[in-house]
Amino acid sequence: MDSVDTVANKSEDTIVCYAPTMITTNGVWQGDNPLDYSLPLFILQLTLVVVSTRILVFILKPLRQPRVIAEILGGILLGPSVLGRSQGFANTLFPLRSVMVLETMANVGLLYFLFLVGVEMDLSVIRRTGKKALAIAVSGMILPFLIGASFTFILHDQNSEALGQGTFILFLGVALSVTAFPVLARILADLKLINSELGRMAMSSALINDMCAWVLLAIAIALAENDSSSLASFWVILSSVAFVVFCIFVVRPAITWIIRRTPEGESFSEFYICLILTGVMISGFITDAIGTHSVFGAFVFGLIIPNGPLGVTLIEKLEDFVSGLLLPLFFAISGLKTDIAAIKGGQTWGVLALVIFLSCAGKIAGTLLVTTFYQMPLSEGFTLGLLMNTKGLIEMLVLNVGKDRKVLDDESFAIMVVVAVVMTGIISPIVSTIYRPSRRFVPYKRRTIQTSKLDGELRVLVCIHNPRNVPTMINLLEASHPTKKSPICIYALHLVELTGRASAMLIVHNTRKSGRPALNRTQAQSDHIINAFENFEQHAGCVSVQPLTAISPYSSMHEDICSLAEDKRVALVIIPFHKQQTVDGGMEATNPAFRMVNQNLLANAPCSVGILVDRGLSGSSRLAANEMSHHVAVLFLGGPDDREALVYAWRMCEHPGTRLTVLRFVPGEDAVESTMQPTSDQNDPRILTVETDNSKEKQLDDECINDFRIKIANDESVTYTEKVVNNGEETVAAIRTLDSSHDLFIVGRGQGMMSPLTTGLTDWSECPELGAIGDILASSDFASTVSVLVIQQYVGVLPLESIGTPDSPLQADDDPMNRPAPPRGLAVFY
């Protein structure tokens, strides 16, 4: 049976007749055209939408455009503005009879996406939001709303559908005043402003703005449906409030009961998950029946899901499918409704340009009023105003509802879609061009272990990628011998990759009053890490732990670490090596991006850095209830990094359960002669500089070693040995002779040192960031499976390229405190 489309135009209504039973085809061999049937046609439409959107995302990526821009443009591309102008294309791929199926699936995707947005939001952030963010959000809505209201007299066609002017004002005002929270978060991440003071202020203000937009949207829908009856509108609003109250006081406790019935650590049953997903549909049905939009019910239902593993499970099961496959259908539908040709005449295009300009100006002016009152720099206020102009899903939802309710005609709808695309599209290029965040230097002297007081607090920032890093980290910290005289303050930082979703963006700046980070899709790991460190704090004594979570892209993750390290004035940052031990004793990379984080950290850290190669630092050999036995070996070749490693091991050897072996490699006569042979002009100032630096470093090495030997002269748990070697081959041979009873090797990275004892070792180095000796100890070819801590002493900011060239000459002054400090980043949390 062939489908027949009969279209009759009466007034502005379009009537489409089609056979509802034509869902699946009998096949082309039976003479059927698959495009005449709804299911194959829908599959083709979905494929076309996703492919076109992904292509545009790829094309616009160099321009730093958020994904929502590509999705809106993809819909416009397929609509009547571009490809849809061809009747053959429109009638074949997007015939009128297919719009109902397409729009139904798009709304299902929108329903579940906004449910996930609700799940990912933490309303406690609003309660903790400062007055400044609240004022920026409010002022940033009022002026654009008033501007939108003034334009209704120009855009509203008084002779068309006779909805009241008030409803039109409300829809247009909401569309112009809203700020898209998830889109703004992605833009801030791409601009590396997510952890800046400006970024935190923008995120907090956008969250408040988003919540206000939802309230205004519900009111606007109620008025649009019942424009002629104020009593009906009142009942719609009252019913919506009752629905919210019912969800909070009835549905939420029921979901909490479900969570309590699931044992900790176990996954939720399929029955509970299906029950909640069905609840999303029921909530949408109720709010649609009330008279508001179905997405309002789904969003509220998501908000009441308690923070915890249930939310994590729901996000992991739904997010990729909904946001990657179904949500683009909503933008495709918006594009099919957008006809740029409806914007006719130079006067209308002039109005469009004026709307864009005044809307941006209204946001910026409203924001500047508040920032000026709070004495923020003018550049920051202007940039913040630009960022608050970000548009996205919420505005498109407002416009689509207005179009469906016939509040907006084709021309007004097209104008507002173009406004949304232009306003959002210009933000990233302008902000990246005009705004350079100011960095303040935080002066503090104890940036190294060597300069820290022996009887003072030692501050350590411990970075964790996953729970597998935790046991060895905790055992290392316990072996660091915290005492009442010299306690250890630990900042346990869980590093999470920013995926660009709203949940991640919200959590970056949301630590709970107990010190716990806000929940996210990796909450199970975060809970494990936090519980382990809090348990260590309770049982270790003389240890204080502050657990934190930083969520950022790997490209800027080192900035978060450096900012927090400087803000907390730590002396040592310990971060895991990017490789982990396999079952057969080898080493394999868990995530190559971790290596980039380590390299960037070494180049920019404001304090000393330790990279921990984890092969299992056992804590099972215990002497007493709170005492563990460790055998630590320090390999000392000389230089600031080796001195830092020795001082840290010196602290550890004071632990009653720690035995320390220090092996110092001393150059033999052959080694000295080889280094004295010039490779170029003896008067070359570079050679003289290197020789002078090496001479000074040797003097400092001797002083450090002599001081160490005097202090441990009567300590039987410490063994000091010197080994004469002439080249790198003899150094490796000497290291291989060490017995396998050691639990941990501590070595300096050797950055900036030219030593004959490592000659040739860097030629085959796999991981230059570990230095010559550290790379050998961490390699899979090394017979011993002992954990390794590679330490780099703070000597100022290093060029990133030097991370791969550990034999480059030392160019800085000898005293670390006289060397330039790195520029201060901005705090990760507040």
N, C-alpha and C positions, 0 to 999 in steps of 0.2 A: 504494500500500500504506500503510495506516495503522499508526502506531506504537502499540504496546501496552506500558504499564508495569505489570508485575506485581510487587507488593511483598509480600514475606512476612517476617514478623518471627519470628525464632528467636533466642532469647537477646537479644543486643544487635546481631546482624548484620542488615543490610538487603540483600536480593537484588533487583536491578533487571534485568528482561528487556526488551531493545529490539532493533530490527533494525539491525545494524551497517552495512548498505549504504545506509541512508537519509541521504545526505550533502547532496546538492543536489536541489532541487525541480524538477518539470517545469513549474511555474508555476501561478498561481491560476486561469488559464483552463482548466486541466485538472482543477480541483477540488482541488488540493493546498493544504494549509495550510503556509506556509513555516516556521512554528514547530514543525512535526513533524520537520524536517530539521536536522541538526546545524550545517551551515555558516551558513545564514541566522539560526538561533537564536543562534549564537556571535557573529555580527556585531552583532545587536541587543543582546546582553548586554554586549559590549565598549563599544558606544556608550553604553548606559545607565550603565555604571560610570564612564566618562571624564566624561560630562556631569555626573553627580551629584557627582563629586569636584571638578570645576572650580567648580561652583556653591558648594559648601561652602568651597572655598579663598577665593572672593570674599567670602562672608559672614563668615568668620572672620578675614580680613585685618586689619580695624580692631582686633581683639583681640590682634594680634601672635602669632597661633598659627602654628606651623610647618606646612608642607604635610602632613606625615605624620599630623597630627591629623585633618585633613580627609579623608585617604584611609582612615584607620581608621573614622572616623564614617560615611563613605560606605558602607563595607562593612557596618557594623552597621545602617545605614538600610535597605539592601536585604535584609538577612538576616531571620531569624525573630524578631528583637527588635522590628522595626517593621513594614515593609511585608510581610515574609515571613509575618507572622501571618495575613495573608489567604491562604487556600488557593488562591483563584483566581489571585492574583498569583504565588504560589510555583510552582504547577503549570504556569502558562502561560509565565513568563519564566525561572524557575530550576527546571525539573523535575529529578528525580534522575538521569535518563539523560544530562543535559547536564553534570553535575558533573565527569565524567572528562575531557572535552574542555577545560572551563574550567580545571580544576586543572593539566592538562598544559601549557597555554599560560602559565598563571601561573608555573609552575615554570621554563619556558623563559625568561620575562622575568626572573625572579629570578636564574637562572643567569648571564645576560649582565650584569645589573646588578651583581652581586657581582664578576664578572670586571672590570668597569669600576672598581669601588671598589678592587680590588687594583692595577689599572693606575695609578690616581691616587695611591696611597699611596707614600710614600718612607720605607722602613724605616731609612734613615740618621738620621732624626729621633730614633728611639728611642735610637740610640747616643749622640747628642749631648744627650739629655734630662738635666736636672740631677737631683740626688738629691731635691730637694723635690717635683718633679712625680712622680717614681717613688714616693715615699712616699705622696703623696696618692692616687695610683691604687690602690696596694696596700691602704692603710687604708680607702679608700672602697669596696673590694670585700669585705673580710673581714667587717666588721660587718653589712652588709646580707645577706651570704651566711649568716651565723649566724642572723640574724633569720628569713630564709627557711626555714632548717632547722628552727627552732623551730615554725614554723607548719605544717610538714608533718604533725605529729601531729593537727592540727585539720582540715586540708583533705583529707588522704589518706583515701580510703574503704577501710578494711581489708577490707570484705566484697565489693568489686568485683574488678576485674581484678587478679590477684595478682602484680604486679610488686613487686620488693623496695622497702622503704622507702628504701634508699640511693639508688636511681635517682631516685625522686621528690624526695628532698632535693637532689640535684645539679641537676635541671632547675629546680626552684623557686628555688634559690640563685642559679643563673646568671641567671635572668630578673630577679630583684630587684637583683642587684649590677651588671649591665651598664650602661654609659653609651653612648648613641648618638652617635658621633663626628660624622657628617654633620648630624644634627639640631641638636646643640649648636652647631656652627659657624654654622648659619643663625640660630639664636636670638641668638648673640653679635653677628652682623652687624646684625640688626634693632635690637638694643639699643645699637649703636655701641660695643661693647666689644671688637671683634675685635682691635684693635691696642693694647689696654690691657695692662698687666702682668697683670691678673686674667684677661683673655681668653687671653693666651699660656699662662698656667699651666693654665687649664681645658682648652685644646686639647691641650697636651702630655700631661696626665694622662688625658684621654679617649682619646687614641690608644693609650696603653699599656693602658688598660682594655679597649679594643676588641680588641686582639690577644690578651689573656688570655682574653677571652670566647670567641674562636674556638677556642682550645685546650680550654677547658672544655666547649664545645659538642661538639667531636669526641669527647671522652671520654664525655660523657653519652650521645651517640648509640650509641657502641660498647657501653656498658653496657645501654642500653635494648633493643638488638637481641639481646643475649646475656646476659640477666639470670641465666639458670640455669647458664651456663657461663663461669666465669672464664677458662678457657683460650682460648675463642673470643674473648672481649673482649681478651685479651692480643694475639692474632694480628691483630685489627682495628687496635689501636693501633700495633702494630709495622709493619703494612702501610702505614698512613697516614704514619708517619715515613719509610718507604722511598720512598713516592711523593713526599714533599716533597724528599728528598735527590736523587731522580732528576730532578725538575724543575730543581733548582738546578744540578746538575753536568752534566746532559745536554741538557735542553731549552733552558735559558737560553743556553748557548754556541751552540746551533743558531740561535736567534733573533738573537743578536749577529752571526752569520755572514750572515744575511739582511740585516741593517741595513748591514753593510759592503759588500755587493754592490750596494746602491742608491746611486748617486752623490749627493753632497751637493746639496741644493736640489731634487732631483727627487722626485716622488711615488712611493710604493711601488706595485708592480704589483698588479693585481687578484688574481693567483695567490697572492701572499704573504698578502694580507689574508684571502682565503678560507681559506687554509691555517691561519692563526692562529684564525679564527673556528671552523673545524672542530675545532681543538685544544681549544677551550673545551668543546665537546660531548664529545670523547673523554675529557678530564680529568674531567668530570662523570660519565661512564659508569664510569670506573675506580674513582673513590672511592665511587660508589654500589654497585658490585660488591664492593668491599672490605668495605663494611658501614657506612661513614660516609655523610653526605648528599652528593648530587651538587654542591651549591653549594660545599662545601669544596674540591673539585677545581678548580672555576672560579675561586674566590678565590685559591688558591695559584698557578694558572696566570697570573692577572693580576699577582700580586706579582712574578713573575720577568721580566715584560716590562721590558727596560731603559728607563731614562729617556731620552727623546729624541723625535724626530719620529714614530717608529712609534706610541708611545703617544698622541701628539697626534692622529694620523690615525684610530686606532681609536676614540678618544673622540668625535671630530667625526662619525664615520660612525654610531655606535651610540647615543650618549647620549640625544638627544631622543626617538628612537623607543622605546628601551627604557624610560627613566624616565617618559616622558609617556604612553605607550600601553599597554605590557605590564605594568609594575610595579603600576599600580592594580588589575590583576586579582588579584594576590596578596593585597592588602588586602580585595578583594571576597570572596575565598575565606575569609579569616579572619573577615569579617563574617558570612558564611553559616554558619560554624561556631559563632558566638557567639549564644547565646540568654540574654538578660538574665533571662528568666523562670525560668531554671534556678537563679538565686540566690533561694532560697526561705527565708522566715522572717526575723524580726527578728534572730535570733542570727547568721545568716549575713551579713546586711548589717552587723551590728556587727563581725564578723570582718573584713569587707572594709574598713571604715573604719580598723580597727586595723592592718591590713596596710599601708594607705597611709601612715598616720601613722608607724608604726615604721620602715618602709622609708626614708621621707624622713629621719626622725630618725637612722637608722643611717648614712646617707651623710653627713649634716651633722656628726654626732658624730665619725665617722672622719676627716673632712676637718679639723675644728676641732682635733683632737689634733695633727695635723701642723703646721697653720698657727700654732698657739700655740707649738709647739716652735721654729719658725723665726721667731717674733716678728712675725708678720704681724698687721695690725689685725683686731680681732674682726669688724667688719662685712665685711671682705673674705673672711675665713674662712667666715663664715656664707653669704655670697653664693656663694662657690665651692662649698660643699656643696650648695646648692640647684641650681646648674647641673649638678653631677655626677649629679643625679637624672633627667636627660633620658633618655627612652626612645624607641625607634624600631624600625627594621627588624630589628635583631639580636634584640631581645626577642620580636618577633612571630614571627620564625623559630624561636626556641627553643620558644615556646608551641605553634606549629603542629606542629613535630616531636614534641613531647611528646603532643599530641592524637592525631596519626597513630599513634604508637607505643603509645597507650593508657596512657601514664604519667599523663596528666591526664584527668579526666572532664569532662563538660559544665559542671558547676558550678565546678570549679577553673579551667578554661579561661576562662570568662566573668569570674570574679573577677579573674584576672590581666590580662585585656584592659582591664577598667575601671580597674585600678590603673595600667596604662601610660598610658591616655588622661588620667586625672586628674593623675598626677604630672608628665607633660610639659606639660599644658595650663596648670597653675598657675604654671609657672616664669617665663615672660615677664612676666605682670602683677605678680607679687610682686617680682621683681628690679628692674623698672623703677620700682616704687614705693619700695622701701627703700634702693636702692643709688645713691649719687651718687659717682662716682669722684673721688678727691682729685687735685688738680692741683698740681704743684710748680713754682714759678717758677725758671727757670734764668737767673741773672744773667750777662749778657755785654754789653760796651759797643759793640762794633763791629757794630751791626745795620744800618748803611748803608755805602755805598761812600764817602761823604763823610767819615765818621768812621773809616774804616779807614786804617791806616798805609800811606803810599806805598811804604815799603820793607819791608812785611810781607806775609804770605800773604793772598791774597784767596780766600775760600771762596764757592763758587757752587753752588747746587742747580739742576740742569737737569731739567725735567720733560718726558717724552716720551710721547706717546699712541700713535704708530705710527712705523715706519721712515721715513716721508716727512718727519718733523720733523728727522731726524738731520743731513743735510748742512748745512743753514743754521745749525743750532745749533753744529755743530763749527766752521764757518767764522767764526761770531761769536766763539766762544771763542778761536780762533786769532788773530783780530784784536784780542783784548783784551790782547795783548802780555805773555804770561808771561815772566818773567826770573828769573835766579838771585836777584836782589835782591828781587823781588816775584813769587814763584811763584803759581800758581793751583791750588787744590784743588777738584776737580769731583766732585760727587755726582750721577751720572746715574741718575735715578729713572724707571723705566718704569711708567706708570700703567695698570693693568688693572682693568676693571670686575669686581666680585665677582658671580658668577652664582649663588651659593648652593650650588654643588656641592662635594663633598668635596675635589676637587683644588685648587680655589681657596683653600679654607679652610686646607689644609695648607701651601700655598706662601707664604702671607703671612708666616709666621714662620720660613721655612726658607731661609737663604742659605748657599751652599756655602762651604767654607773658602777657596776662591779668590776669594770675593766674588761669585760668580755666584748668581743666585736659583734656587730650585728650579724644576723643569720644570712646565709647565702647558700648557693647550690653546693658548696663544699663544706657545709656546716658539720657534717659527720667527722670530717678530718679535723676541722677547727676544734670541735669539742674534745676529741681525743688529745690533741696537742695541748690545749689549755688545761685539761684535767691532769695530764702528766706533769706539767710544770707546777701547777698549784699543789699537787701531791708532793712534789720535790721540795717546794717551799715549806710545807708543813713539817716534813720529817728531817730536812737537812739542818735547819738552824742557821742563823746568821746570814740568811739569804732572803732577799725580797724579789718577788717576780711580778712583772706587769705584762700580761699577755696582750698582744695587739695583732691586728690583721691589716695588711696593706694590699689593696687590689688595684693593679695597674698593668699596662702593657709591658711585656718583657723589655721593650726598647727603652723605657723610662723607669723601670723598676729600681735601678741603682740610684736614681734621684730620690726616690722615697726612702731608701735605706740611708743614704747620706744625710738627707734632711733630718730624719729621726735621730741619727747618730749625733749630729751636731746639736740638735735641739735638746737632747738628753745628756749631752756632754760625756759621751762614753769614750773609753780608752781603747776598746777592742771590739771589732765586729767579727763574728764567726759565721761563716756561710758554708753550706755543704758543697763538695765537689760535684761536678755535673755527671760523674760516672759513679755507678754503684757496683758492688761485688755480685757476681753471678754464683750459681750453685757450684760450678767447677772451680771457683777461686779466681776467675778472670774478672776483668772490669769492662762494663759496657755503659754507653751513654743512655740515661733515662730520658733526657730532653735536651737537645742541642741548644735550645734557647737559654738554659741555665748557665751554659758556658759564657754566653754573651753578657749575662748579668754579672758574672764573676769578673770578667775582664773590665767591664765598665766600672765596677766598684773599685777594683785595684787602682784604676787611673784617677778616680775622683774622690776617694774616701777621705774624710776629714780626720781620720784617726788610723790606728793600726788595724790590719785586716788579717784574719786567719782563715785559710781554706782547709776544711776538714775532709780528708779522704777516709770515708767510713768503711772499715772492714770489721766492725764489731769490737768496740772498746768495752770489753767484758767488765761487769761489776759483780760477778758471781762469787769471786774468791774473797770472801769477807772474813775479817779478823774478829770483828765484834758486831754488835747490832747496827752501829752507825759507822763502821769502818770498812773500807774496801782496799784490796791489795792491787797495786799497779806497778809495773816496771816500765819506766819511761826512759827513752834514750834521746839525747840531744847530739846532733851532728853539727859541729861548729867549724866553719871555714873562715869566718871573718866578715865584717861589715855590719851595718846597722840592723839589717834583718836578723842576722844570726845573734846579735846581742839582745835583740828583743825576744827571740826564741829562748835564749838562755835565761833571761830574767823571768819569763813566764814559767819555765820549768823550775827555776829556783823557788818560786812561790809554791809550786806543786810539791816539791820535795819536803816542805815543812809538814805535809800531811803524814801522820804516823803510819799509814799503810802504803806509802809510795817509796819505791826505790828508784834512784836516778843514776843513770850512766851518762857522763859527758865525754864524748870522743872529739878531741880537737885535732884537726888535720893541719900539720905544719909543713910548709914547703921545704923540700930538700935542696941540696946545692944545685942539682941539675935543673930543678924548676926555677930557681932564682936566676941562673945563668940564661935560661931560655927567655925569661921575661926581660932581661937587660939588653937582649939583642934588638937594636932598633930596626923597625921595618920601614922607616923613612928618615927624613932629615932629623938629626938629633936636636936641632934648634927649633923644631916644630913646637909652637906653644901648646898644642893639644897634647903632645906627649908629656911635656913638663907638667901640665895640669893634672893629667892622669897619675903621673908618678907622685906628685905632691899629695893628691887625694888619697892614694893608696898608702902612702907613708903615714898620713894622719889617721886613716882608718885602722892601720895596724897598731898605732899607739893607743887608740881608744879600745881596740880589742884586748890588748895586753892589760890595760887598766881594769876592764870589766872582768876578765878571767882571774886576775890577781885578787880582786875584791871578792869574787865568788869563792876562790880556794881558801881564802882566809876565813870566811864565814862558815864554811862547811868542813873545816879542818878536823873536827872531832865528831863528825857525823858519819857513822858507819853505813848508813843507808845510801850514801852518795859515793860514786866511783868516778874519778877523773883520770882520763888517759889521753896521751898525745901520740899521734901516729904520723910518721914522716912519709910523705908521698911526693911524687914529682910531676904527675900528670893526671888527667882525668881517668885513664885506665886503671892506674894504681888506686885512685880514690874509690872507684866502683868495686874493685877487688877487696879493698879493706871493709867496705860496707857489707859486702856479701859474707864476710867472715863473722859478722855479729850473730850471736845465737838467737834462736827463735823464741826466747822466753819473754821478749819485750811485748808490751801491750800497745805502745804508742811511740812513734818517732816524732820529734819536734825539730823542724829545720827552718832556717831562714830562706826566703825566696831568692836572695842574692841579687836583687834589682840594683843595677848601677855599678856592680863590682866586676872588675876584670881580674880573674884569678887563674893562675896556671893549673890549679888543682881541678878545674872543670874544663880544661882544654878539650875540645872535640865532643863534649857531652851534649852541647846544644845543637849540633849538626843534625841529629836524628830525634830531636825533641818532639814529642807528640802534643804536649801541653805546656807551652812556654810560660803560661801564667803561674805554673808551680815552681818555676826555676829549674836549674839543671839537676840538683839533687832530688828535689821533690818529685820531678817528673820520673826519675828512675824508680824511686820508692813506690810511686803510684802505678807504675806500668804493670801490665798483666804478665810480663816476662820475669818480673822480680820474684824470686822464690818465696820470700817471706810474705805472709798475708797479715800484715800489721797495719793498724790505722796510722794515718800520717796527718800531722797538723803543720801546714806551711804558713809561716808568718811573714808579713811585710810590715815593717815599721813605717809610721807616718813621716814623710819627708817633704810634704807639700804635694800639690797637684802634679801628676805625671801625665805626659802626652800619651794618648791611647795607643799610638803605634809602638811605644816602648814596652807595652805589655808583651809583645811578641819578640822583643829583642833584649833578653835579660843581661847581655854582656855590654850594653851601652855604658859609657863612662858616667861617673857620678858628677853632675854639674852643679848641684845645690851646695849650700853651706853645710858645715858639719853639724852645727847645733840645729836640731829639728825645729826648735822654737823660733829660730831666726829665719826660717824658710817661709815662703808665701803660703798662706792658708787658702784652702779652696773656697770659692764663693759659697755663701750659705744658701741652701735650698729652703723651702718653706715646710713647715711641720706637716706630717702626714695626717695627724689627728688633732682634734681639739676637744 
